[in-house]
Amino acid sequence: MRKVWLAGVFSALALAACDPPEVVDDSARCLSATEAEAKIEACTVAAQNAALTPEQRSIALSTRGDANDEAGDVTAALRDYASAIELDGANPAALLGRGRILLASGQLDAAEPALRRAIELDQSGRAHELLGQILLRRGEFSEAITLFNTALDHEPRSAPALAGRARAKQRLGDLDGAANDFDQAIRADGNLAEARAGRCWLDLNQERQYDRARQDADAAVTANPNYVEGQLCRGVLQLREGQWADAKTSFDAALAVESGNPIALFGRGVARRRSGDNQGTQDMNLARDFDSHIGEQFDDFGVRTY
C-alpha cells in the first residue's frame, strides 16, 4: 500500500515540482523498474532527492536494498536497510529486509527486534515466518509452530513456512504431521532445499522410501549446494549404497560450510576407511570429540562403519 501511495506522490511531483523532469522520472522508476541494475540506479536518485520526504526516501532506500540483495550484494543491502530505518523507523520493508539478512547470517538476537517491529507495523506473513525460523533454531518448537501457523494464514502455500513447521513438528515427535507438511512444501516449491533435505532425513530416520530420500537429497543439493543438511543426508545414503568416493565428496562439501560438523567428519572418515584409506580414523576420532555418541547415530542410519 505504501508503494502505491509513493507512486502517486511521485506522479504529483512530476507535475508540480521545479526539478528537472528526469529526476522525478527516475524517482518513479525506483518502484517500477524490473531489472536490479536499473532499480538501483533509479532508487539512488530518489534517495538523494531533497524534494522527497524522509519517509519517501526511506522507501527508496529499502527498495534499493531489495535490489542489492537480489543482485547478491548483501553488504550493500544491509547498509541500505539500516539507512532506511534511520530515516523512518516505521518502514516495514526495511525492517523485514534487515531481519531476513541477519537471520541468514546466523545473527538471531540482532534479527529478532527488527522482525517483531515489522510484525507490529503490518502483520506480514513473511515476518511471522522468519521469526518462526528464529524460534525453531532456538529449540522453541511450539512457539515456532504458532508463528508458522500465522504465516500460513496469510499465505497458505508458503513453502518456507510449511517446511519450518514440519521441522518443528518432527522435533516434537509429530512425524505424520511433519511428513504432511514436507509433502505440501515440496508441492508448493520443489526446489526448496530445506523441504527436500527435511523429508530426506525423515524418510531415512523412519527407514522408509529410501529411493525417494535419495531423490530428495539430490534435489536439495542441486537447489543449494551449501545447504549442509542436504549434503549430509545424501552422504549418509551414499554410504549405505557403498558409494565411498561420492559420499566423501558430499561430506567434504558439508565440511566446507561447517568445518566441525560431527556427522560430516564421521561420515567422511567412514568413506575413507571403507575405500582403503586408514587415515579416515582420524576424522572419526575427531567427530567423537564433538559428539561421543556419533557412532551409535550411524548405526541407527544403517551404515556399516567398519
C-alpha positions in Angstrom: 0.0 0.0 0.0 2.8 2.4 0.8 4.4 1.8 -2.6 1.2 2.6 -4.3 0.9 5.8 -2.3 4.5 6.8 -3.0 4.0 6.2 -6.7 1.1 8.7 -6.6 3.3 11.3 -4.8 6.0 10.8 -7.4 3.4 11.5 -10.2 2.2 14.7 -8.4 5.8 15.9 -8.1 6.3 15.3 -11.8 3.6 17.9 -12.4 4.3 20.4 -9.7 8.0 20.3 -8.9 10.6 22.6 -10.4 13.2 19.9 -10.5 14.3 18.6 -14.0 11.7 16.0 -15.3 14.3 13.3 -15.5 14.9 13.4 -11.7 11.2 12.9 -10.9 11.0 10.2 -13.6 14.0 8.3 -12.0 12.3 8.5 -8.7 9.1 6.9 -10.0 11.2 4.3 -11.8 12.6 3.3 -8.4 9.3 1.4 -7.8 8.6 0.4 -11.4 12.0 -0.8 -12.7 12.2 -4.5 -13.0 16.0 -5.1 -13.6 18.1 -4.9 -10.5 20.7 -2.5 -12.0 18.1 -0.1 -13.3 16.3 -0.2 -10.0 19.4 0.5 -8.0 20.3 3.5 -10.3 16.7 5.0 -10.1 16.4 4.4 -6.3 19.8 6.1 -5.7 18.4 9.2 -7.4 15.2 9.0 -5.4 17.1 8.6 -2.1 19.1 11.7 -2.8 16.1 13.8 -4.0 15.7 16.6 -1.4 12.2 17.3 -2.7 11.0 14.0 -1.2 10.1 13.5 2.5 12.2 11.3 4.8 9.5 8.6 4.6 9.6 8.6 0.8 13.4 8.5 0.7 13.3 5.6 3.2 11.1 3.6 0.8 13.5 4.3 -2.0 16.4 3.1 0.1 14.6 -0.1 1.2 13.7 -0.8 -2.4 17.3 -0.3 -3.4 18.2 -2.7 -0.6 15.9 -5.3 -2.1 17.5 -4.8 -5.5 21.0 -5.1 -4.0 20.0 -8.3 -2.2 18.6 -9.7 -5.4 21.9 -8.8 -7.1 23.9 -10.7 -4.5 25.4 -7.7 -2.7 24.2 -8.5 0.8 26.5 -5.9 2.5 25.1 -3.1 0.4 21.6 -4.3 1.0 22.1 -4.4 4.8 23.5 -0.9 4.6 20.5 0.4 2.6 18.1 -1.1 5.1 19.9 0.5 8.0 19.8 3.9 6.3 16.1 3.4 5.5 15.3 2.6 9.1 17.3 5.7 10.3 15.1 7.9 8.1 11.9 6.1 9.0 11.8 3.6 11.8 8.3 2.6 10.8 9.3 1.3 7.3 8.3 -2.4 7.5 10.1 -3.3 4.2 13.4 -2.1 5.6 12.8 -3.9 9.0 11.9 -7.1 7.2 14.9 -6.9 4.9 17.3 -6.3 7.8 15.8 -9.1 9.8 16.0 -11.5 6.8 19.7 -10.9 6.1 20.7 -11.0 9.8 18.8 -14.3 10.2 20.6 -15.8 7.2 23.9 -14.9 8.7 23.0 -16.5 12.0 22.6 -13.3 14.0 19.4 -14.4 15.6 19.4 -11.9 18.5 20.0 -9.0 16.1 17.4 -10.1 13.7 14.6 -10.6 16.2 13.8 -7.0 17.2 13.6 -5.9 13.5 11.1 -8.8 12.7 9.0 -8.1 15.8 8.8 -4.5 14.9 7.8 -5.4 11.3 5.0 -7.6 12.6 3.7 -4.7 14.8 3.6 -2.5 11.8 2.0 -4.6 9.1 1.4 -8.1 10.3 3.1 -9.6 7.2 3.1 -13.4 6.9 6.8 -13.3 5.8 7.8 -11.6 9.1 5.9 -14.2 11.1 7.7 -17.0 9.1 11.2 -15.5 9.7 10.5 -15.0 13.4 9.4 -18.6 13.5 12.7 -19.7 11.9 14.5 -17.9 14.8 12.5 -19.7 17.5 13.0 -23.0 15.6 16.7 -22.6 15.7 16.5 -21.8 19.5 14.5 -25.0 20.1 11.3 -23.2 21.0 9.3 -25.6 18.8 5.7 -25.0 20.0 6.1 -21.2 19.8 7.7 -21.6 16.3 4.7 -23.6 15.1 2.3 -20.8 16.3 4.2 -18.3 14.2 4.3 -20.6 11.2 0.6 -21.1 11.5 0.1 -17.4 11.4 2.3 -17.1 8.3 0.3 -19.8 6.6 -2.9 -17.9 7.5 -1.6 -15.1 5.3 -0.1 -17.4 2.6 -1.4 -21.0 2.8 1.1 -22.2 0.2 4.3 -20.7 1.7 6.8 -23.4 1.2 9.3 -22.0 3.8 6.6 -21.8 6.5 5.4 -25.3 5.7 9.0 -26.7 5.8 9.7 -24.8 9.0 6.5 -26.1 10.7 7.4 -29.6 9.5 10.8 -29.4 11.2 9.3 -28.2 14.4 6.7 -30.9 14.4 9.4 -33.5 13.7 11.3 -32.3 16.8 8.2 -32.6 18.9 7.6 -36.2 17.7 4.7 -35.5 15.3 6.2 -37.4 12.5 2.9 -37.8 10.5 2.3 -34.1 10.7 5.9 -33.4 9.7 5.6 -35.7 6.7 2.4 -34.0 5.5 3.9 -30.5 5.8 7.1 -31.5 4.0 4.9 -33.0 1.2 2.9 -29.8 0.9 6.1 -27.7 0.9 7.6 -29.7 -1.9 4.4 -29.5 -3.9 4.5 -25.7 -3.5 8.2 -25.4 -4.3 10.1 -28.4 -5.5 13.4 -26.5 -5.3 13.3 -25.6 -1.6 16.4 -27.3 -0.2 15.1 -27.1 3.3 12.0 -29.1 2.5 13.8 -31.6 0.3 16.5 -32.3 2.9 14.0 -32.4 5.7 11.9 -35.1 4.0 15.1 -37.0 3.2 16.1 -37.1 6.8 12.5 -38.0 7.8 12.5 -41.0 5.4 16.0 -42.0 6.4 15.3 -42.0 10.1 12.0 -43.8 9.7 13.5 -46.4 7.4 11.1 -45.8 4.6 11.2 -44.8 1.0 15.0 -44.7 0.5 14.6 -44.1 -3.2 12.6 -41.0 -2.6 15.0 -39.9 0.1 17.9 -40.1 -2.4 15.9 -38.1 -4.9 15.2 -35.5 -2.3 18.8 -35.3 -1.3 20.0 -34.9 -4.8 17.3 -32.2 -5.4 18.3 -30.4 -2.2 22.0 -30.3 -3.2 21.1 -29.2 -6.7 18.9 -26.4 -5.4 21.5 -25.2 -2.8 25.0 -26.9 -2.7 25.8 -25.0 0.5 22.7 -26.4 2.4 24.5 -28.7 4.9 21.5 -30.9 5.7 21.1 -31.8 2.1 24.8 -32.8 1.7 24.7 -34.8 4.9 21.6 -36.8 4.0 23.0 -37.5 0.6 26.3 -38.6 2.1 24.7 -41.0 4.5 22.6 -42.5 1.8 25.7 -42.9 -0.4 27.5 -44.7 2.5 24.5 -47.1 2.7 24.9 -47.8 -1.0 28.7 -48.3 -0.8 29.5 -45.2 -2.9 32.6 -44.2 -0.9 34.0 -41.6 -3.2 30.7 -39.9 -3.8 30.0 -39.9 0.0 33.4 -38.3 0.7 32.6 -35.6 -1.8 29.2 -34.9 -0.1 30.8 -34.7 3.3 33.6 -32.6 2.1 31.0 -30.1 0.8 29.3 -30.0 4.1 32.6 -29.5 6.0 33.4 -26.6 3.7 30.5 -24.8 5.2 30.6 -26.3 8.8 34.1 -27.5 9.5 33.3 -29.1 12.8 30.1 -30.9 11.8 30.4 -34.3 13.5 28.1 -36.2 11.0 30.2 -34.9 8.1 33.5 -35.7 9.9 32.5 -39.2 10.9 30.9 -39.9 7.6 34.0 -38.8 5.7 36.1 -41.0 8.0 33.9 -44.0 7.2 34.1 -43.3 3.5 37.9 -43.0 3.6 38.3 -46.2 5.7 35.9 -48.2 3.6 37.8 -47.2 0.4 41.1 -48.3 1.9 42.4 -45.0 3.4 43.1 -45.8 7.1 43.7 -42.2 7.8 39.9 -41.9 7.9 40.1 -43.0 11.5 41.4 -39.5 12.3 38.2 -38.0 11.0 36.1 -40.5 13.0 38.0 -39.8 16.3 37.7 -36.0 15.7 34.0 -36.4 15.3 33.8 -38.3 18.6 35.4 -35.3 20.3 32.4 -33.3 19.1 29.8 -36.0 19.8 30.7 -39.1 21.8 27.6 -40.9 20.5 28.1 -40.3 16.8 29.0 -43.9 16.1 25.7 -45.0 17.5 23.9 -42.5 15.3 25.5 -44.0 12.2 24.4 -47.5 13.4 20.9 -46.1 13.5 21.3 -44.8 10.0 22.0 -48.4 8.9 25.7 -47.6 7.9 28.4 -50.2 8.4 31.3 -48.1 9.8 34.0 -50.9 9.6 
